[in-house]
C-alpha cells in the first residue's frame, strides 16, 4: 500500500516540470465530490439502472432507489480510494495533476478515510436493506478496483486495463442482483460488453496521452509495446466487441430498437477503430485516437440507452 504522507507534486503543463502545489484552504464539498470521480459515477449509475430495469422481477421503488444510491456511493468510494493510492503518480501527469490531492486541497489521509467510510457504508446498507448478493458484488467491485487494479495491475503490467476493466463492468450485474438476488446470463452478457469495451476506450486515451504515462512510469500498452501494437489491439478488441453487443438481440432481451442501435453504433465504432489503425503519424493520429475515445463513451451509452428505452416502453404498455 502507498505510504501516507507521500510528497505530492503537481505537473505544470506550461513549464513542463513538476512544481510544488499551492497550499490552499481545506477541501471543499466540491473537492470531495471530485474525489468520487462523478463522470465515472454517472456511467456506473446508468449501467446499473439498466441492469435493474431489465431484471424480470423488481423491488419496492424505495428499495430500488436505495440500491441505486448505494451503487453510486460504492463507485464514489472506489474513485476516492484510487485517488488516495495514486496521489504520487497523479501529481506527475498533466491529465490528473489538478485533482484535489496533488493540488493540496485534500490530505491523503482524509481521502483514505472518506473512501473507506463510503465503501463500508454503501456495502452494508445495500446488503442489509436490499440483499447480500448485491452487497457482496458491490464489495467485490470496490476491492477489485482498489487491490487488484490500482495497487497491483496498474503499475506492473501492460494488461492492467484488460484485467482491471472487470471492475467497471460489474454495475449491471449488481443492479440485476439488487432486483432478483441472483446473477443471470443476461447480466453476464452486459458485463462482457463493458469488459470488452474498456480496452479500446482506454487505449485510445493512452495513445494521445502516452507522455503522461511515460512520465508517471505506468506500463500502459503504448508505452511498453508501442503505438502500432496498441492500434492493432484496439482493432482486435473492437472486432470482438461489436458482434458481442448483438447478443442481447439473439437472447431476447434486446428488441428491434436495440438491434438497430447495436448495428449502427458498432459500425461507427469499428470505423473509428480502423481509422486509428490506419492513421499513425502527427496530429492526425492524435485526432483519430481522440475521436475514438470520445465516440466510445457515446457508443456504450447508446447501447444501454436502447435497452432501457425498449424495456421502459414494454413496461409502460404491459
C-alpha positions in Angstrom: 0.0 0.0 0.0 1.1 3.5 -0.6 2.6 5.3 2.4 0.6 8.1 3.8 2.3 11.4 3.6 3.8 10.9 0.1 5.2 14.1 -1.4 2.6 15.5 -3.7 3.8 17.5 -6.7 1.6 18.9 -9.4 2.7 19.0 -13.1 2.9 22.4 -14.6 1.8 21.9 -18.2 3.3 25.3 -19.3 6.7 24.8 -17.7 6.8 21.0 -18.4 8.2 20.3 -15.0 6.8 19.2 -11.6 6.1 22.1 -9.2 5.1 22.2 -5.6 1.3 22.6 -5.3 -0.1 25.7 -3.6 -1.3 25.2 -0.1 -5.0 26.1 -0.4 -7.8 26.1 2.1 -9.2 22.8 3.4 -11.0 20.7 0.9 -14.5 21.9 -0.1 -17.5 19.8 -0.8 -16.7 20.1 -4.5 -13.2 18.7 -3.8 -14.7 15.6 -2.1 -17.2 15.2 -4.9 -14.2 15.3 -7.4 -12.6 12.5 -5.4 -15.6 10.3 -6.2 -15.0 10.7 -10.0 -18.5 12.0 -10.8 -18.2 11.3 -14.6 -17.3 7.7 -13.9 -20.1 7.5 -11.3 -22.6 8.7 -13.9 -21.8 5.8 -16.2 -21.9 3.4 -13.3 -25.3 4.6 -12.2 -26.7 4.4 -15.7 -25.5 0.9 -16.5 -26.6 -0.3 -13.1 -30.0 1.2 -13.7 -30.3 -0.6 -17.0 -29.5 -3.9 -15.2 -32.2 -3.1 -12.6 -34.8 -2.3 -15.2 -34.0 -5.4 -17.3 -34.4 -7.7 -14.4 -37.5 -9.9 -14.6 -38.6 -9.1 -11.1 -38.5 -5.8 -9.2 -38.1 -4.4 -5.8 -40.2 -1.9 -3.9 -39.4 1.5 -5.5 -37.9 2.7 -2.2 -35.5 -0.3 -2.1 -34.7 0.1 -5.8 -33.7 3.8 -5.1 -31.7 2.8 -2.1 -29.9 0.1 -4.2 -29.0 2.6 -6.9 -27.8 5.2 -4.4 -25.6 2.5 -2.7 -24.1 1.5 -6.1 -23.3 5.2 -6.8 -21.7 5.7 -3.4 -19.7 2.5 -3.8 -18.5 3.8 -7.2 -17.5 7.0 -5.4 -15.7 5.1 -2.8 -13.6 3.3 -5.5 -12.7 6.7 -7.0 -11.7 8.2 -3.7 -9.5 5.2 -2.8 -8.0 5.2 -6.3 -7.0 8.9 -6.0 -5.6 8.3 -2.5 -3.3 5.5 -3.6 -2.4 7.1 -6.9 -1.6 10.6 -5.5 2.1 10.2 -6.3 1.6 9.4 -10.0 -1.4 11.8 -10.4 0.9 14.7 -9.5 3.2 13.7 -12.4 0.5 13.5 -15.1 -0.9 16.6 -16.8 -4.3 15.0 -17.1 -4.6 14.3 -13.3 -2.4 17.0 -11.7 -5.3 19.3 -10.9 -7.0 16.6 -8.7 -7.6 17.6 -5.1 -4.8 15.7 -3.5 -1.9 16.7 -5.9 -3.1 20.3 -5.6 -3.0 20.2 -1.8 -6.7 20.8 -1.2 -7.4 17.4 0.4 -4.9 15.4 2.5 -4.2 11.8 1.6 -5.4 10.5 5.0 -8.7 12.5 4.5 -9.2 10.9 1.1 -8.5 7.4 2.6 -10.9 7.9 5.4 -13.6 9.3 3.1 -13.2 6.3 0.7 -13.3 3.7 3.5 -16.4 5.2 5.1 -18.2 5.3 1.7 -17.2 1.8 0.9 -18.2 0.2 4.2 -21.4 2.3 4.3 -22.6 1.5 0.8 -21.9 -2.2 1.0 -23.5 -2.5 4.5 -26.7 -0.6 3.6 -27.1 -2.5 0.3 -26.6 -5.8 1.9 -28.9 -5.2 4.9 -31.7 -3.3 3.2 -31.7 -4.9 -0.3 -29.9 -8.3 -0.4 -26.4 -9.6 0.3 -25.9 -10.9 -3.2 -25.9 -7.3 -4.5 -23.9 -6.2 -1.4 -21.2 -8.9 -2.0 -20.9 -7.9 -5.7 -20.5 -4.3 -4.7 -17.8 -5.2 -2.2 -16.1 -7.3 -4.8 -16.2 -4.4 -7.2 -14.6 -2.0 -4.8 -12.0 -4.5 -3.7 -11.1 -5.5 -7.2 -10.7 -1.8 -8.3 -8.5 -0.9 -5.4 -6.5 -4.0 -4.6 -6.3 -5.8 -8.0 -6.3 -2.9 -10.5 -5.0 0.1 -8.6 -2.5 -1.5 -6.3 -1.4 -4.5 -8.4 -2.0 -4.4 -12.1 -1.8 -0.7 -12.9 1.9 -0.3 -12.2 3.0 -3.7 -13.1 1.6 -4.9 -16.4 0.5 -3.7 -19.8 -2.6 -5.8 -19.3 -3.7 -3.5 -16.5 -6.7 -2.2 -18.4 -7.7 -5.5 -19.8 -8.0 -7.3 -16.5 -8.8 -4.3 -14.4 -11.7 -3.4 -16.7 -13.7 -6.0 -14.9 -14.3 -3.6 -12.0 -16.1 -1.2 -14.3 -18.2 -4.0 -15.8 -19.9 -5.1 -12.6 -22.6 -2.4 -12.2 -25.2 -4.1 -14.5 -24.7 -7.3 -12.6 -25.1 -5.5 -9.2 -28.2 -3.8 -10.5 -29.7 -7.1 -11.7 -28.8 -8.8 -8.4 -30.4 -6.0 -6.4 -33.7 -6.7 -8.1 -33.5 -10.5 -8.1 -31.0 -11.6 -5.6 -29.2 -13.6 -8.3 -26.8 -13.3 -11.2 -28.1 -14.3 -14.6 -26.7 -15.0 -18.1 -28.3 -11.7 -19.3 -26.4 -9.7 -16.7 -23.2 -11.6 -17.5 -23.6 -10.6 -21.2 -23.9 -6.9 -20.1 -20.7 -7.4 -18.0 -18.9 -8.8 -21.0 -19.9 -5.9 -23.3 -18.4 -3.4 -20.9 -15.4 -5.6 -20.2 -14.5 -5.7 -24.0 -15.3 -2.1 -24.4 -12.9 -0.9 -21.8 -9.5 -1.7 -23.5 -10.2 0.1 -26.8 -11.7 3.0 -24.8 -8.7 3.5 -22.6 -6.0 2.6 -25.1 -7.4 5.3 -27.4 -6.8 7.7 -24.5 -3.4 6.3 -23.8 -2.3 6.8 -27.5 -2.6 10.6 -27.2 -1.6 10.7 -23.5 1.5 8.4 -23.9 3.9 11.0 -22.5 1.8 11.3 -19.4 2.0 7.6 -18.7 5.7 7.6 -19.5 6.3 10.4 -17.0 4.5 8.5 -14.3 6.2 5.2 -15.1 3.0 3.4 -15.9 3.3 0.3 -18.2 0.4 1.2 -20.4 0.3 -0.6 -23.7 1.6 2.3 -25.9 4.5 2.8 -23.5 5.5 -0.9 -23.3 4.5 -2.3 -26.7 4.4 0.8 -28.8 1.6 2.7 -30.6 1.4 0.3 -33.5 0.8 -2.7 -31.3 -1.8 -0.7 -29.4 -3.6 0.2 -32.6 -3.7 -3.5 -33.5 -5.1 -4.5 -30.2 -7.7 -1.7 -30.4 -8.9 -3.2 -33.7 -8.9 -6.8 -32.2 -11.0 -5.8 -29.2 -13.3 -3.7 -31.2 -13.9 -6.6 -33.6 -14.8 -8.8 -30.7 -17.0 -6.2 -29.0 -19.2 -5.3 -32.0 -20.7 -8.8 -32.6 -20.9 -9.5 -28.8 -23.0 -6.4 -28.5 -25.6 -8.1 -30.6 -26.0 -10.9 -28.1 -28.9 -9.3 -26.3 -30.9 -9.3 -29.5 -30.3 -13.0 -30.0 -31.1 -13.7 -26.4 -34.4 -11.9 -26.5 -33.8 -9.0 -24.1 -32.8 -6.6 -26.8 -35.5 -5.9 -29.4 -35.5 -4.1 -32.8 -34.6 -0.7 -31.4 -31.6 -2.2 -29.7 -30.6 -4.3 -32.6 -30.6 -1.3 -34.9 -28.6 0.7 -32.4 -26.1 -2.0 -31.9 -25.5 -2.4 -35.7 -25.2 1.3 -36.4 -23.2 2.2 -33.4 -21.0 -0.9 -33.9 -20.3 0.0 -37.5 -19.2 3.5 -36.5 -17.2 2.3 -33.6 -15.3 -0.2 -35.8 -14.8 2.6 -38.4 -13.2 4.8 -35.8 -11.0 1.9 -34.6 -9.8 1.2 -38.1 -9.1 4.9 -38.6 -6.9 4.8 -35.6 -5.1 1.8 -37.1 -4.7 3.5 -40.4 -3.6 7.0 -39.3 -0.3 6.7 -37.5 1.6 10.0 -37.8 1.4 13.5 -36.5 -1.6 15.4 -35.2 -4.0 13.4 -37.4 -3.0 10.3 -35.4 -3.8 12.0 -32.1 -7.1 13.3 -33.6 -8.1 9.8 -34.7 -7.4 8.5 -31.1 -9.4 11.3 -29.6 -12.3 10.7 -31.9 -12.4 7.0 -30.9 -12.2 7.8 -27.2 -15.0 10.3 -27.4 -17.2 8.1 -29.5 -16.6 5.1 -27.3 -18.4 6.8 -24.5 -21.4 7.6 -26.7 -21.3 4.1 -28.0 -21.7 2.5 -24.6 -24.3 5.0 -23.5 -26.2 4.4 -26.8 -26.3 0.6 -26.3 -27.6 0.8 -22.8 -30.0 3.6 -23.6 -31.6 1.5 -26.3 -32.0 -1.4 -23.8 -33.5 1.0 -21.3 -35.9 2.6 -23.8 -37.2 -0.7 -25.0 -37.8 -2.1 -21.6 -39.4 1.1 -20.3 -41.8 1.1 -23.3 -42.6 -2.6 -22.7 -43.3 -1.9 -19.0 -45.4 1.1 -19.8 -47.7 -0.8 -22.1 -47.7 -4.0 -20.2 
